[in-house]
Amino acid sequence: MEGLLRVASFNVNGIRARMPLLMEWIQKVRPHILALQETKVSDEEFPREEILRAGYYCVWSGRKGFNGVAVLSLEEISTIEHGLKDGGPPDTDRLILVETYGLKVLNTYVPQGTAVDSEKFRYKLTWFSRLLRFMEERLDPALPILWLGDFNVAPEEKDVYDPVHLDGQIGYHPKEREALERIRKWGWVDVFRLHVDAPRHYTFWDYRIPKALERGLGWRVDHIWATRPLASLSRKAWIDTQPRKAQRPSDHAPILAEFQMNSGG
């Protein structure tokens, strides 16, 4: 591809409930590549036809009521991998690796963890270790690769609204941040932070907190990361809060980035 490549990641928190909002948004913004998380539908119920009518190819993996990932692209998509094939739970509804626009694109919905003293939190930490092994075995940091998704971790103090009181809680626990940092060192660049250094830029506002969006009580847990060869081509990154202000919104907002691609690259 030659020209600007626009990519986005959006946790829709139930694609069937969010279809009117999603269709309006993608027609307006027209990302070339869009990663979705928490689609929460079985593979048979995924709204493929509506997405095709909107001009997008799509691949997906999910189950009813839980998790679910999908990748939409304005160009054809080749599916490389669903889930983790390392002998543990495959979690095909949490990870999908595809190729489109000449790029490998990894979309993940990382386990949330529920509570720090729970088995689910230990599973989350193990999942990060499994994910790193997956990357080491199947990806090459010297190549241009995109990693998008809901990582369910805010990496830095400026990625949460109250880093003092939230320290140690799910999504901002030191062990989670350390696990994500180990993965970053494999060869990833946080593309949003390449372009926006300021605090108070968030992608998630908890439904359970009254007027969380209006009060700025958010977290940046949705991310667009790239290997260094691709990150060097990035030109801007931003969070679009308009969908979070819409009727019947997801509790997340889309995060976007643009890359200046060279012909054939």
HELIX and SHEET records of a PDB file:
HELIX    1   1 ILE A   15  VAL A   29  1                                  15    
HELIX    2   2 ASP A   43  GLU A   45  5                                   3    
HELIX    3   3 ARG A   48  ARG A   53  1                                   6    
HELIX    4   4 GLU A  119  ARG A  138  1                                  20    
HELIX    5   5 GLU A  157  ASP A  159  5                                   3    
HELIX    6   6 PRO A  163  LEU A  166  1                                   4    
HELIX    7   7 PRO A  174  GLY A  187  1                                  14    
HELIX    8   8 VAL A  191  HIS A  195  1                                   5    
HELIX    9   9 ALA A  212  ARG A  215  1                                   4    
HELIX   10  10 ARG A  228  ALA A  231  1                                   4    
HELIX   11  11 GLN A  242  LYS A  245  1                                   4    
SHEET    1   A 6 TYR A  57  ARG A  63  0                                        
SHEET    2   A 6 PHE A  66  SER A  73 -1                                        
SHEET    3   A 6 ILE A  33  GLN A  37 -1                                        
SHEET    4   A 6 GLY A   3  ASN A  11  1                                        
SHEET    5   A 6 ILE A 255  MET A 261 -1                                        
SHEET    6   A 6 SER A 234  ILE A 239 -1                                        
SHEET    1   B 6 SER A  78  HIS A  82  0                                        
SHEET    2   B 6 LEU A  95  THR A 100 -1                                        
SHEET    3   B 6 LEU A 103  TYR A 109 -1                                        
SHEET    4   B 6 ILE A 145  ASP A 150  1                                        
SHEET    5   B 6 ASP A 222  THR A 227 -1                                        
SHEET    6   B 6 TRP A 188  ASP A 190 -1                                        
END                                                                             
